[in-house]
């Protein structure tokens, strides 16, 4: 453990009590039969949808931007299903932390493991390239049961306690967690022939980001994946999870991206975005539409979130 990290049980300030209560309730829900646990999550999501507010407005705006051909009724239905998926993701976060290996393996099918094993056996590092789907946390546990140990990238929250809750959950799956700006640690893992689990799809306004269309809409994307692959001398393998209609999980590990990294950072990033779009179309309600995907654009572009009040 890093020297300056405090064990989770040491966070006892009154401000942490609601989170501890929520975690306790979540653990109890995770003991329930799987269909019932997911039904509770679905109900939480529906309540959040009924509450409306800014998050609902963001979801509606994102869906309208990315799927302009849908009717208003179809967009509203997709938004409702997305909130149901968000509620279920809370339960799945608990399953990723506490469920037994046997329970998760019984609920999951996985294809494409050979792509990872072939790269590792040939001495190559692997960037396991994913995205922010609502099933991301539970799928990490399943990955850890099917492939060699990997490092997982995480993002710091404004709250140190919230960061540790997320980080310790991911450490149930990962050999080590790496903060998303710590490129040096990622490169070291890759050059040693290791695996880094990486999801670079959220809006990014730092140096090294470019405007690249997502479903035809200008969006800021980091080009760091290409740089990371080059510095780490790594194979880049897309991986995506999906919750199926019967409440089970299917994990798809795709073949390595061809000619990656290439000579053009933007074209490399485009390859990832196009693959991501294909996966979003498979289960659109499970992509994280609640995130402001189209923020942080240069001043010459529209502010897609400037007029959300009418969508709340």
MORASUL-V323651 format. One record per backbone hydrogen bond with DSSP energy under -1.0 kcal/mol. NH is the residue of the N-H (numbers start at 1). CO is the residue of the C=O. E is the energy in kcal/mol with one decimal. If there is no record, write none. Layout:
BEGIN
nh=NH co=CO e=E
nh=NH co=CO e=E
END
This chain:
BEGIN
nh=5 co=2 e=-1.8
nh=10 co=7 e=-2.0
nh=11 co=8 e=-1.8
nh=12 co=10 e=-1.2
nh=16 co=13 e=-2.4
nh=17 co=14 e=-1.3
nh=20 co=16 e=-2.4
nh=21 co=17 e=-2.7
nh=22 co=18 e=-2.4
nh=23 co=19 e=-2.7
nh=24 co=20 e=-2.3
nh=25 co=21 e=-2.4
nh=26 co=22 e=-2.5
nh=27 co=23 e=-2.4
nh=28 co=24 e=-1.7
nh=29 co=25 e=-2.3
nh=30 co=26 e=-2.0
nh=31 co=28 e=-1.1
nh=32 co=29 e=-1.7
nh=37 co=33 e=-2.5
nh=38 co=34 e=-2.5
nh=39 co=35 e=-1.9
nh=40 co=36 e=-2.0
nh=41 co=37 e=-1.9
nh=42 co=38 e=-2.8
nh=43 co=39 e=-2.1
nh=44 co=40 e=-2.1
nh=45 co=41 e=-2.2
nh=46 co=42 e=-2.1
nh=47 co=43 e=-2.1
nh=48 co=44 e=-2.1
nh=49 co=45 e=-2.1
nh=50 co=46 e=-2.2
nh=51 co=47 e=-1.9
nh=53 co=312 e=-1.1
nh=57 co=53 e=-1.8
nh=58 co=54 e=-2.4
nh=59 co=55 e=-2.3
nh=60 co=56 e=-2.6
nh=61 co=57 e=-2.3
nh=62 co=58 e=-2.7
nh=63 co=59 e=-2.5
nh=64 co=60 e=-2.2
nh=65 co=61 e=-2.4
nh=66 co=62 e=-2.3
nh=67 co=63 e=-2.5
nh=70 co=67 e=-1.6
nh=75 co=71 e=-2.4
nh=76 co=72 e=-2.3
nh=77 co=73 e=-2.2
nh=78 co=74 e=-2.3
nh=79 co=75 e=-2.3
nh=80 co=76 e=-2.2
nh=81 co=77 e=-2.4
nh=82 co=78 e=-2.2
nh=83 co=79 e=-2.1
nh=84 co=80 e=-1.9
nh=85 co=81 e=-2.1
nh=86 co=82 e=-2.4
nh=87 co=83 e=-2.3
nh=88 co=84 e=-2.2
nh=89 co=85 e=-2.0
nh=90 co=86 e=-1.0
nh=91 co=87 e=-1.1
nh=92 co=88 e=-2.5
nh=93 co=89 e=-1.9
nh=94 co=90 e=-1.3
nh=95 co=91 e=-2.2
nh=96 co=92 e=-2.6
nh=97 co=93 e=-1.1
nh=98 co=94 e=-2.9
nh=99 co=95 e=-1.8
nh=104 co=100 e=-2.0
nh=105 co=101 e=-2.7
nh=106 co=102 e=-1.8
nh=109 co=249 e=-2.3
nh=111 co=251 e=-2.5
nh=115 co=112 e=-1.5
nh=117 co=113 e=-2.3
nh=118 co=114 e=-2.7
nh=119 co=115 e=-1.4
nh=120 co=116 e=-2.6
nh=121 co=117 e=-2.8
nh=122 co=118 e=-1.2
nh=123 co=120 e=-1.8
nh=124 co=119 e=-2.3
nh=126 co=194 e=-2.4
nh=127 co=235 e=-3.0
nh=128 co=196 e=-2.8
nh=129 co=127 e=-1.2
nh=129 co=237 e=-2.1
nh=130 co=198 e=-3.3
nh=133 co=131 e=-1.8
nh=134 co=286 e=-3.0
nh=136 co=133 e=-1.9
nh=139 co=135 e=-2.0
nh=140 co=136 e=-1.2
nh=142 co=138 e=-1.3
nh=143 co=139 e=-2.5
nh=144 co=140 e=-2.2
nh=146 co=143 e=-2.1
nh=147 co=143 e=-2.0
nh=151 co=195 e=-2.9
nh=152 co=176 e=-2.6
nh=153 co=197 e=-2.1
nh=154 co=178 e=-2.2
nh=163 co=159 e=-2.2
nh=164 co=160 e=-2.1
nh=165 co=161 e=-2.2
nh=166 co=162 e=-2.2
nh=167 co=163 e=-3.0
nh=168 co=164 e=-2.9
nh=169 co=165 e=-1.4
nh=170 co=166 e=-2.2
nh=171 co=167 e=-1.9
nh=172 co=169 e=-1.1
nh=173 co=170 e=-1.7
nh=174 co=170 e=-2.9
nh=175 co=150 e=-2.9
nh=178 co=152 e=-2.6
nh=180 co=154 e=-2.1
nh=182 co=179 e=-2.6
nh=183 co=181 e=-1.8
nh=186 co=182 e=-1.5
nh=187 co=183 e=-2.8
nh=188 co=184 e=-2.2
nh=189 co=185 e=-2.1
nh=190 co=186 e=-2.4
nh=191 co=187 e=-2.9
nh=192 co=188 e=-1.3
nh=193 co=190 e=-1.9
nh=194 co=189 e=-2.7
nh=196 co=126 e=-2.8
nh=197 co=151 e=-3.5
nh=198 co=128 e=-2.5
nh=210 co=221 e=-2.6
nh=212 co=219 e=-3.1
nh=214 co=217 e=-2.7
nh=217 co=214 e=-1.5
nh=221 co=210 e=-2.7
nh=223 co=208 e=-3.0
nh=227 co=223 e=-1.2
nh=228 co=224 e=-3.3
nh=229 co=225 e=-2.5
nh=230 co=226 e=-2.0
nh=231 co=227 e=-2.9
nh=232 co=228 e=-2.5
nh=234 co=229 e=-2.1
nh=235 co=125 e=-2.8
nh=237 co=127 e=-2.7
nh=239 co=129 e=-2.9
nh=240 co=252 e=-2.4
nh=242 co=250 e=-1.3
nh=244 co=248 e=-2.2
nh=247 co=244 e=-2.3
nh=249 co=107 e=-2.5
nh=250 co=242 e=-2.8
nh=251 co=109 e=-2.5
nh=252 co=240 e=-2.7
nh=253 co=111 e=-2.8
nh=254 co=238 e=-2.3
nh=257 co=236 e=-2.8
nh=268 co=264 e=-2.4
nh=269 co=265 e=-2.3
nh=270 co=266 e=-2.4
nh=271 co=267 e=-1.7
nh=272 co=268 e=-1.4
nh=273 co=269 e=-2.5
nh=274 co=270 e=-2.7
nh=275 co=271 e=-1.8
nh=276 co=272 e=-2.6
nh=277 co=273 e=-2.5
nh=278 co=274 e=-1.7
nh=279 co=275 e=-1.7
nh=280 co=276 e=-2.5
nh=281 co=277 e=-2.0
nh=283 co=279 e=-1.2
nh=286 co=283 e=-2.1
nh=287 co=284 e=-1.1
nh=288 co=132 e=-1.8
nh=289 co=287 e=-2.1
nh=291 co=288 e=-1.4
nh=293 co=291 e=-2.1
nh=295 co=292 e=-1.3
nh=301 co=298 e=-2.2
nh=306 co=303 e=-1.4
nh=311 co=308 e=-2.1
nh=312 co=309 e=-1.2
END
